[in-house]
Amino acid sequence: MRAGSRREAAAVAALCAAWYALSSASNVVGKLALGQLPLPLTLTLVQLLSTAALSAPAFALAGVRRAPAFPRRYYWRTLAPLALAKFFTTMFSQVSIWKVPISYAHTVKATTPLWTAALAWALFGERVSRRVALALLVIAAGVGVASATELHFDTLGLGAALAAAALLSLQHIFSKRVMRDTGVHHLRLLQRLSGMALALVAPAWLALEARALAAARPADGWARAAALLAADGALAWLQAVAAFSVLSRVSPLAYAVASAAKRAAVVAASLLLLRNPAPPLNLAGMALAALGVLLYNRAKLADRDARAAAERPLLPV
């Protein structure tokens, strides 16, 4: 392996490790914050505001190149839908970890490959092979077992986690396309989408949760609640920076593998730190869903190699 390739592999590995640690911490802190202030839209607002506000000075100091001047039509046709998806993904993620344990929420989010396959078929007419279809069935079976045995099952939490997984798949597909088509730096894209999503969430927050926040009485006092909110916002920004950095460096398939490993890390961290009770069958369902994601990634890789081999000429020309 060449030195440049080794450095790139080491950089991706370091980014993945940071992403897993930051995502685990962000989820645990978010769960604790929602225990003090059960206001998911408020946490969504804090996360988007933190990302938009912290990105500007940090990226300027780091010398991250400015975003290109997008045409107005591109804003409405591509960036605005992506920002809307980011807003709803963040909000549904908060609702899911508010209503159900983090371990279960992230097990449900393992359905991301199901949504990716469905969106690829609906948008681009792509069909999956038999081995990919089998892997998707294993994922569905694992999530089904985990749902049937979850001690703190909640229909709203399940629906929110499924919606977050679907929207996350949509973001991955189109964010990668925006970076490829426009050459925008991945961190500037994160900043731009967060700012646009913030403009969408602010009116909803004023209408739905502003009064509730003013009247709230956190169980452990406002000092702890405010500290948790601030930490949640900073951690959410840092883990988003790590995620977008990984996405910009690897293929969508490699990103899916890294994301699956990240979910396993978050599940393990939440079980260890929050000590949520999980019966053996529930753990088996989580493991089955994780196995399905692994099989899916292997099947996609095998399909890609088979297509490359089929396109290769049999004789030199």
BELQUINOR-V204444 format. One record per pair of residues at least 24 apart in sequence whose ideal C-beta (glycine too) atoms are under 8 Angstrom apart, sorted by sequence separation. I is the first residue (numbers start at 0). J is the second residue. If there is no record, write none. Layout:
# BELQUINOR-V204444
i: <I;I>
j: <J;J>
This chain:
# BELQUINOR-V204444
i: <113;112;113;263;262;110;109;110;259;262;109;110;109;259;259;106;107;106;255;259;47;107;47;106;107;255;256;255;47;103;43;46;103;252;255;43;103;193;43;118;252;103;252;100;103;40;43;99;107;114;118;122;189;39;42;100;110;113;114;118;189;252;99;104;108;40;99;103;107;111;114;115;119;39;99;107;110;114;118;186;189;39;98;105;108;109;114;188;104;108;111;115;98;99;103;107;111;115;186;39;98;99;185;186;97;108;185;33;37;94;95;98;99;185;94;95;185;33;29;33;95;94;95;30;29;30;92;91;92;95;178;91;174;178;26;30;91;92;175;91;174;27;26;87;88;91;171;175;88;26;87;88;172;171;84;88;171;171;84;85;84;81;84;81;80;81;77;81;78;77;85;89;73;85;82;82;86;90;81;85;69;78;82;83;86;67;78;82;86;67;67;79;83;66;78;82;66;64;63;66;65;66;63;64;63;66;151;66;150;150;58;150;58;148;150;54;58;148;149;147;148;54;55;54;144;145;148;144;147;146;50;51;54;144;145;50;115;144;145;143;51;142;145;50;51;112;141;144;145;111;141;141;47;51;141;142;111;140;141;141;47;48;141;47;109;137;138;141;137;140;139;44;47;109;137;138;108;137;138;136;44;106;135;43;44;105;134;137;138;134;40;44;105;106;134;135;43;105;133;134;40;41;134;40;101;102;105;130;131;134;101;133;40;41;102;131;40;101;102;130;131;100;38;128;41;130;131;101;130;38;100;102;38;101;128;100;102;36;38;100;103;106;110;36;106;109;112;53;109;112;36;35;50;54;103;106;109;35;45;49;53;102;109;112;34;35;45;48;49;112;46;50;42;45;46;49;50;54;41;45;49;35;36;35;42;46;50;46;32;35;36;32;31;32;32;28;32;28;29;28;25;28;29;25;24;25;25;21;25;24;21;22;21;22;17;18;21;22;18;17;18;14;18;14;15;14;11;14;11;10;11;18;22;26;30;7;19;23;27;15;19;22;23;26;27;18;22;26;30;20;24;15;19;23;27;15;19;23;27>
j: <138;138;139;289;289;138;138;139;289;292;141;142;142;292;293;141;142;142;292;296;85;145;86;145;146;295;296;296;89;145;86;89;146;296;299;89;149;239;90;165;299;151;300;149;152;90;93;149;157;164;168;172;239;90;93;151;161;164;165;169;240;303;151;156;160;93;152;156;160;164;167;168;172;93;153;161;164;168;172;240;243;94;153;160;163;164;169;243;160;164;167;171;155;156;160;164;168;172;243;97;156;157;243;244;156;167;244;93;97;155;156;159;160;246;156;157;247;96;93;97;159;159;160;96;96;97;159;159;160;163;246;160;243;247;96;101;162;163;246;163;246;101;101;162;163;166;246;251;166;105;166;167;251;251;166;170;254;255;169;170;170;170;173;173;173;174;173;177;177;177;192;196;181;193;191;192;196;200;192;196;181;191;195;196;199;181;192;196;200;182;183;195;199;183;195;199;184;184;184;187;187;188;186;187;187;190;275;191;276;277;186;278;187;278;281;186;190;280;281;280;281;189;190;190;280;281;284;281;284;284;189;190;193;283;284;190;255;284;285;284;193;284;287;193;194;255;284;287;288;255;285;286;193;197;287;288;258;287;288;289;196;197;290;197;259;287;288;291;288;291;291;197;200;262;290;291;262;291;292;291;200;262;291;200;201;262;291;294;295;292;200;204;265;266;294;295;204;266;294;295;203;204;297;204;265;266;269;294;295;298;266;298;207;208;269;298;208;269;270;298;299;269;208;298;212;301;302;273;302;211;273;275;212;275;302;275;277;212;215;277;281;284;288;215;285;288;291;233;289;292;217;217;232;236;285;288;291;218;228;232;236;285;292;295;218;219;229;232;233;296;231;235;228;231;232;235;236;240;228;232;236;223;224;224;231;235;239;236;224;227;228;227;227;228;230;227;231;230;231;231;231;234;235;234;234;235;237;234;238;238;237;238;238;241;237;238;241;242;241;241;242;241;245;244;245;245;245;248;248;248;249;257;261;265;269;248;260;264;268;257;261;264;265;268;269;261;265;269;273;264;268;260;264;268;272;261;265;269;273>
